[in-house]
Amino acid sequence: FPVTISEGKYLSNPLPVTDAVLQMGKMQFESKCSPCHGYYGEGDSRLNGKFLAPPTLHSKKVLEWQDGNIYHVISRGQNIMPAYAKQLNRDERWAVVHYIRALQRSLKPKDTDLQ
């Protein structure tokens, strides 16, 4: 049975945050996600208005989502965003989640990030 986005909150990222995982996430994000979400996840589509611009990944809504919610959207799609479960394997999708979190923290770092 399909998992709903609200059920995604019960999923946790099984991958550790390592340089290799972040590099995999960056590579997949830049090839699969950035055409619509932009290189920094700000919703500034590189498709020059050919599709509706997606929301920023830095919105309060997405910032408050659990990692499992983001993984669910990548896997199943949402609104006009297609599912990427066939294009990205499980680890690649989780790596993208880590990379999205890194992008979010790059714009809104915590004090501990700056030490």
N, CA and C atoms as an extended XYZ file, in Angstrom:
345
Properties=species:S:1:pos:R:3:atomname:S:1:resname:S:1:resid:I:1 pbc="F F F"
N         0.841       -1.189        0.000 N   PHE     1
C         0.000        0.000        0.000 CA  PHE     1
C         0.878        1.241        0.000 C   PHE     1
N         0.422        2.307       -0.618 N   PRO     2
C         1.257        3.512       -0.699 CA  PRO     2
C         1.380        4.215        0.647 C   PRO     2
N         2.547        4.741        0.890 N   VAL     3
C         2.809        5.522        2.099 CA  VAL     3
C         2.411        6.965        1.817 C   VAL     3
N         1.643        7.563        2.713 N   THR     4
C         1.274        8.961        2.533 CA  THR     4
C         2.394        9.847        3.046 C   THR     4
N         2.382       11.101        2.612 N   ILE     5
C         3.446       12.019        3.032 CA  ILE     5
C         3.492       12.151        4.554 C   ILE     5
N         2.337       12.110        5.218 N   SER     6
C         2.363       12.236        6.683 CA  SER     6
C         2.984       10.998        7.322 C   SER     6
N         2.857        9.831        6.680 N   GLU     7
C         3.494        8.626        7.210 CA  GLU     7
C         5.008        8.659        7.000 C   GLU     7
N         5.485        9.484        6.051 N   GLY     8
C         6.907        9.617        5.805 CA  GLY     8
C         7.664       10.091        7.019 C   GLY     8
N         6.960       10.768        7.945 N   LYS     9
C         7.631       11.283        9.143 CA  LYS     9
C         8.163       10.167       10.026 C   LYS     9
N         7.697        8.931        9.799 N   TYR    10
C         8.157        7.803       10.601 CA  TYR    10
C         9.386        7.122       10.009 C   TYR    10
N         9.832        7.583        8.851 N   LEU    11
C        11.029        7.031        8.226 CA  LEU    11
C        12.239        7.830        8.702 C   LEU    11
N        13.342        7.161        8.950 N   SER    12
C        14.550        7.895        9.319 CA  SER    12
C        15.671        7.533        8.353 C   SER    12
N        16.552        8.473        8.138 N   ASN    13
C        17.630        8.313        7.175 CA  ASN    13
C        18.648        7.306        7.704 C   ASN    13
N        18.837        6.187        6.989 N   PRO    14
C        19.769        5.174        7.466 CA  PRO    14
C        21.227        5.459        7.118 C   PRO    14
N        21.468        6.462        6.275 N   LEU    15
C        22.831        6.745        5.836 CA  LEU    15
C        23.526        7.721        6.782 C   LEU    15
N        24.797        7.486        7.050 N   PRO    16
C        25.560        8.450        7.846 CA  PRO    16
C        25.883        9.676        6.989 C   PRO    16
N        26.101       10.789        7.630 N   VAL    17
C        26.523       11.991        6.904 CA  VAL    17
C        28.037       11.908        6.734 C   VAL    17
N        28.458       11.561        5.530 N   THR    18
C        29.889       11.479        5.214 CA  THR    18
C        30.133       12.280        3.945 C   THR    18
N        31.396       12.549        3.666 N   ASP    19
C        31.725       13.256        2.424 CA  ASP    19
C        31.215       12.485        1.216 C   ASP    19
N        31.378       11.163        1.216 N   ALA    20
C        30.949       10.346        0.077 CA  ALA    20
C        29.436       10.404       -0.113 C   ALA    20
N        28.688       10.348        0.975 N   VAL    21
C        27.220       10.411        0.891 CA  VAL    21
C        26.787       11.790        0.401 C   VAL    21
N        27.393       12.843        0.940 N   LEU    22
C        27.039       14.198        0.493 CA  LEU    22
C        27.394       14.411       -0.983 C   LEU    22
N        28.507       13.852       -1.425 N   GLN    23
C        28.880       13.973       -2.844 CA  GLN    23
C        27.878       13.236       -3.729 C   GLN    23
N        27.442       12.038       -3.305 N   MET    24
C        26.431       11.304       -4.055 CA  MET    24
C        25.128       12.105       -4.094 C   MET    24
N        24.742       12.666       -2.956 N   GLY    25
C        23.529       13.477       -2.898 CA  GLY    25
C        23.620       14.701       -3.789 C   GLY    25
N        24.766       15.353       -3.775 N   LYS    26
C        24.969       16.538       -4.619 CA  LYS    26
C        24.887       16.176       -6.093 C   LYS    26
N        25.538       15.087       -6.484 N   MET    27
C        25.532       14.673       -7.887 CA  MET    27
C        24.101       14.381       -8.361 C   MET    27
N        23.348       13.660       -7.543 N   GLN    28
C        21.977       13.325       -7.927 CA  GLN    28
C        21.067       14.549       -7.886 C   GLN    28
N        21.241       15.399       -6.872 N   PHE    29
C        20.438       16.625       -6.781 CA  PHE    29
C        20.678       17.498       -8.002 C   PHE    29
N        21.947       17.693       -8.352 N   GLU    30
C        22.252       18.582       -9.471 CA  GLU    30
C        21.732       18.032      -10.801 C   GLU    30
N        21.725       16.715      -10.961 N   SER    31
C        21.251       16.165      -12.230 CA  SER    31
C        19.736       15.989      -12.268 C   SER    31
N        19.117       15.612      -11.156 N   LYS    32
C        17.682       15.305      -11.166 CA  LYS    32
C        16.806       16.437      -10.606 C   LYS    32
N        17.285       17.145       -9.614 N   CYS    33
C        16.456       18.107       -8.887 CA  CYS    33
C        16.670       19.558       -9.304 C   CYS    33
N        17.925       19.907       -9.589 N   SER    34
C        18.238       21.322       -9.833 CA  SER    34
C        17.587       21.910      -11.086 C   SER    34
N        17.242       21.115      -12.114 N   PRO    35
C        16.567       21.757      -13.246 CA  PRO    35
C        15.309       22.518      -12.817 C   PRO    35
N        14.605       22.015      -11.812 N   CYS    36
C        13.411       22.715      -11.321 CA  CYS    36
C        13.681       23.498      -10.035 C   CYS    36
N        14.385       22.871       -9.088 N   HIS    37
C        14.583       23.499       -7.784 CA  HIS    37
C        15.760       24.462       -7.742 C   HIS    37
N        16.584       24.492       -8.778 N   GLY    38
C        17.767       25.350       -8.785 CA  GLY    38
C        18.913       24.679       -8.049 C   GLY    38
N        20.130       25.152       -8.298 N   TYR    39
C        21.308       24.530       -7.690 CA  TYR    39
C        21.340       24.642       -6.172 C   TYR    39
N        20.662       25.644       -5.612 N   TYR    40
C        20.681       25.848       -4.166 CA  TYR    40
C        19.333       25.551       -3.514 C   TYR    40
N        18.394       24.972       -4.281 N   GLY    41
C        17.103       24.585       -3.736 CA  GLY    41
C        16.159       25.734       -3.475 C   GLY    41
N        16.391       26.854       -4.135 N   GLU    42
C        15.576       28.045       -3.873 CA  GLU    42
C        14.350       28.156       -4.782 C   GLU    42
N        14.091       27.125       -5.597 N   GLY    43
C        12.924       27.147       -6.473 CA  GLY    43
C        13.118       27.999       -7.704 C   GLY    43
N        14.369       28.354       -7.993 N   ASP    44
C        14.670       29.195       -9.155 CA  ASP    44
C        15.015       28.302      -10.357 C   ASP    44
N        13.970       27.746      -10.919 N   SER    45
C        14.080       26.778      -12.005 CA  SER    45
C        15.027       27.210      -13.105 C   SER    45
N        15.836       26.251      -13.562 N   ARG    46
C        16.722       26.499      -14.699 CA  ARG    46
C        15.994       26.237      -16.013 C   ARG    46
N        14.708       25.850      -15.943 N   LEU    47
C        13.952       25.529      -17.151 CA  LEU    47
C        13.266       26.753      -17.751 C   LEU    47
N        13.594       27.923      -17.240 N   ASN    48
C        13.147       29.195      -17.814 CA  ASN    48
C        11.648       29.262      -18.067 C   ASN    48
N        10.850       28.902      -17.074 N   GLY    49
C         9.411       29.055      -17.173 CA  GLY    49
C         8.691       28.001      -17.994 C   GLY    49
N         9.349       26.928      -18.380 N   LYS    50
C         8.688       25.877      -19.156 CA  LYS    50
C         7.710       25.089      -18.302 C   LYS    50
N         7.921       25.086      -16.983 N   PHE    51
C         7.029       24.455      -16.027 CA  PHE    51
C         6.807       25.441      -14.888 C   PHE    51
N         5.799       25.167      -14.069 N   LEU    52
C         5.600       25.998      -12.889 CA  LEU    52
C         6.826       25.884      -11.991 C   LEU    52
N         7.237       26.984      -11.441 N   ALA    53
C         8.390       26.973      -10.538 CA  ALA    53
C         7.997       26.249       -9.253 C   ALA    53
N         8.833       25.349       -8.777 N   PRO    54
C         8.525       24.648       -7.526 CA  PRO    54
C         8.773       25.559       -6.335 C   PRO    54
N         8.245       25.156       -5.189 N   PRO    55
C         8.526       25.954       -3.992 CA  PRO    55
C         9.987       25.805       -3.584 C   PRO    55
N        10.457       26.763       -2.852 N   THR    56
C        11.811       26.691       -2.313 CA  THR    56
C        11.910       25.546       -1.307 C   THR    56
N        13.048       24.905       -1.264 N   LEU    57
C        13.295       23.862       -0.268 CA  LEU    57
C        13.716       24.470        1.059 C   LEU    57
N        13.731       25.806        1.126 N   HIS    58
C        14.097       26.533        2.336 CA  HIS    58
C        12.868       27.105        3.038 C   HIS    58
N        11.675       26.713        2.588 N   SER    59
C        10.443       27.214        3.211 CA  SER    59
C        10.301       26.652        4.619 C   SER    59
N         9.539       27.340        5.437 N   LYS    60
C         9.279       26.879        6.802 CA  LYS    60
C         8.701       25.469        6.770 C   LYS    60
N         7.802       25.213        5.833 N   LYS    61
C         7.161       23.901        5.702 CA  LYS    61
C         8.201       22.794        5.520 C   LYS    61
N         9.088       22.961        4.558 N   VAL    62
C        10.072       21.916        4.264 CA  VAL    62
C        11.119       21.846        5.375 C   VAL    62
N        11.506       22.989        5.928 N   LEU    63
C        12.466       22.989        7.040 CA  LEU    63
C        11.943       22.192        8.228 C   LEU    63
N        10.630       22.207        8.424 N   GLU    64
C        10.035       21.509        9.564 CA  GLU    64
C         9.732       20.044        9.263 C   GLU    64
N         9.787       19.640        8.013 N   TRP    65
C         9.547       18.231        7.677 CA  TRP    65
C        10.629       17.350        8.266 C   TRP    65
N        10.250       16.136        8.588 N   GLN    66
C        11.211       15.104        8.948 CA  GLN    66
C        11.909       14.649        7.667 C   GLN    66
N        13.078       14.062        7.775 N   ASP    67
C        13.778       13.549        6.599 CA  ASP    67
C        12.909       12.574        5.805 C   ASP    67
N        12.114       11.778        6.507 N   GLY    68
C        11.247       10.810        5.842 CA  GLY    68
C        10.208       11.452        4.950 C   GLY    68
N         9.743       12.653        5.306 N   ASN    69
C         8.793       13.362        4.455 CA  ASN    69
C         9.438       13.754        3.129 C   ASN    69
N        10.668       14.240        3.186 N   ILE    70
C        11.386       14.620        1.968 CA  ILE    70
C        11.651       13.374        1.129 C   ILE    70
N        12.093       12.300        1.765 N   TYR    71
C        12.345       11.037        1.074 CA  TYR    71
C        11.072       10.565        0.372 C   TYR    71
N         9.954       10.677        1.040 N   HIS    72
C         8.671       10.257        0.468 CA  HIS    72
C         8.348       11.061       -0.794 C   HIS    72
N         8.526       12.372       -0.744 N   VAL    73
C         8.232       13.203       -1.914 CA  VAL    73
C         9.173       12.851       -3.065 C   VAL    73
N        10.441       12.634       -2.772 N   ILE    74
C        11.380       12.225       -3.823 CA  ILE    74
C        10.928       10.888       -4.420 C   ILE    74
N        10.504        9.967       -3.582 N   SER    75
C        10.125        8.631       -4.028 CA  SER    75
C         8.809        8.609       -4.793 C   SER    75
N         7.807        9.310       -4.291 N   ARG    76
C         6.448        9.229       -4.844 CA  ARG    76
C         6.024       10.423       -5.689 C   ARG    76
N         6.770       11.528       -5.584 N   GLY    77
C         6.368       12.731       -6.297 CA  GLY    77
C         5.319       13.502       -5.514 C   GLY    77
N         5.015       14.690       -5.993 N   GLN    78
C         4.008       15.532       -5.346 CA  GLN    78
C         3.597       16.606       -6.333 C   GLN    78
N         2.301       16.860       -6.425 N   ASN    79
C         1.774       17.842       -7.371 CA  ASN    79
C         2.326       17.538       -8.767 C   ASN    79
N         3.038       18.474       -9.403 N   ILE    80
C         3.553       18.191      -10.751 CA  ILE    80
C         4.926       17.516      -10.734 C   ILE    80
N         5.525       17.383       -9.556 N   MET    81
C         6.819       16.708       -9.465 CA  MET    81
C         6.618       15.202       -9.625 C   MET    81
N         7.346       14.594      -10.563 N   PRO    82
C         7.202       13.143      -10.737 CA  PRO    82
C         7.917       12.360       -9.640 C   PRO    82
N         7.585       11.089       -9.552 N   ALA    83
C         8.274       10.182       -8.639 CA  ALA    83
C         9.662        9.880       -9.197 C   ALA    83
N        10.628        9.759       -8.315 N   TYR    84
C        11.994        9.435       -8.720 CA  TYR    84
C        12.463        8.081       -8.188 C   TYR    84
N        11.532        7.241       -7.750 N   ALA    85
C        11.896        5.931       -7.198 CA  ALA    85
C        12.570        5.045       -8.240 C   ALA    85
N        12.243        5.210       -9.504 N   LYS    86
C        12.865        4.390      -10.548 CA  LYS    86
C        14.180        4.988      -11.040 C   LYS    86
N        14.359        6.297      -10.911 N   GLN    87
C        15.584        6.954      -11.369 CA  GLN    87
C        16.677        6.966      -10.309 C   GLN    87
N        16.281        6.941       -9.045 N   LEU    88
C        17.226        6.988       -7.932 CA  LEU    88
C        16.984        5.787       -7.026 C   LEU    88
N        18.042        5.054       -6.722 N   ASN    89
C        17.851        3.938       -5.799 CA  ASN    89
C        17.671        4.470       -4.373 C   ASN    89
N        17.384        3.580       -3.452 N   ARG    90
C        17.087        3.962       -2.074 CA  ARG    90
C        18.195        4.822       -1.471 C   ARG    90
N        19.452        4.392       -1.576 N   ASP    91
C        20.554        5.152       -0.980 CA  ASP    91
C        20.740        6.507       -1.659 C   ASP    91
N        20.551        6.570       -2.963 N   GLU    92
C        20.674        7.856       -3.663 CA  GLU    92
C        19.604        8.832       -3.182 C   GLU    92
N        18.382        8.357       -2.958 N   ARG    93
C        17.316        9.237       -2.457 CA  ARG    93
C        17.645        9.735       -1.051 C   ARG    93
N        18.148        8.846       -0.183 N   TRP    94
C        18.522        9.285        1.164 CA  TRP    94
C        19.703       10.243        1.115 C   TRP    94
N        20.632       10.023        0.193 N   ALA    95
C        21.770       10.932        0.043 CA  ALA    95
C        21.288       12.321       -0.389 C   ALA    95
N        20.292       12.365       -1.265 N   VAL    96
C        19.718       13.651       -1.679 CA  VAL    96
C        19.097       14.353       -0.478 C   VAL    96
N        18.440       13.609        0.395 N   VAL    97
C        17.868       14.214        1.606 CA  VAL    97
C        18.980       14.866        2.434 C   VAL    97
N        20.081       14.166        2.635 N   HIS    98
C        21.206       14.760        3.377 CA  HIS    98
C        21.718       16.015        2.672 C   HIS    98
N        21.793       15.970        1.348 N   TYR    99
C        22.297       17.125        0.605 CA  TYR    99
C        21.330       18.307        0.732 C   TYR    99
N        20.028       18.042        0.672 N   ILE   100
C        19.039       19.120        0.857 CA  ILE   100
C        19.211       19.746        2.238 C   ILE   100
N        19.428       18.921        3.251 N   ARG   101
C        19.648       19.455        4.601 CA  ARG   101
C        20.907       20.320        4.650 C   ARG   101
N        21.944       19.909        3.931 N   ALA   102
C        23.167       20.720        3.889 CA  ALA   102
C        22.897       22.060        3.206 C   ALA   102
N        22.115       22.042        2.129 N   LEU   103
C        21.754       23.302        1.454 CA  LEU   103
C        20.966       24.201        2.400 C   LEU   103
N        20.028       23.622        3.122 N   GLN   104
C        19.226       24.413        4.053 CA  GLN   104
C        20.106       25.042        5.133 C   GLN   104
N        21.033       24.277        5.662 N   ARG   105
C        21.896       24.805        6.723 CA  ARG   105
C        22.888       25.819        6.184 C   ARG   105
N        23.188       25.749        4.881 N   SER   106
C        24.115       26.729        4.313 CA  SER   106
C        23.491       28.123        4.289 C   SER   106
N        22.167       28.189        4.185 N   LEU   107
C        21.495       29.494        4.197 CA  LEU   107
C        21.091       29.929        5.599 C   LEU   107
N        20.880       28.964        6.480 N   LYS   108
C        20.473       29.275        7.851 CA  LYS   108
C        21.309       28.442        8.818 C   LYS   108
N        22.600       28.746        8.914 N   PRO   109
C        23.447       27.939        9.797 CA  PRO   109
C        23.089       28.143       11.267 C   PRO   109
N        23.294       27.098       12.012 N   LYS   110
C        23.142       27.185       13.470 CA  LYS   110
C        24.469       27.673       14.035 C   LYS   110
N        24.446       28.181       15.244 N   ASP   111
C        25.675       28.642       15.880 CA  ASP   111
C        26.726       27.537       15.919 C   ASP   111
N        26.300       26.314       16.148 N   THR   112
C        27.253       25.190       16.219 CA  THR   112
C        27.913       24.912       14.865 C   THR   112
N        27.263       25.283       13.766 N   ASP   113
C        27.834       25.086       12.440 CA  ASP   113
C        29.019       26.026       12.208 C   ASP   113
N        29.039       27.126       12.909 N   LEU   114
C        30.050       28.158       12.663 CA  LEU   114
C        31.283       27.999       13.545 C   LEU   114
N        31.292       27.001       14.398 N   GLN   115
C        32.427       26.800       15.296 CA  GLN   115
C        33.543       26.052       14.602 C   GLN   115
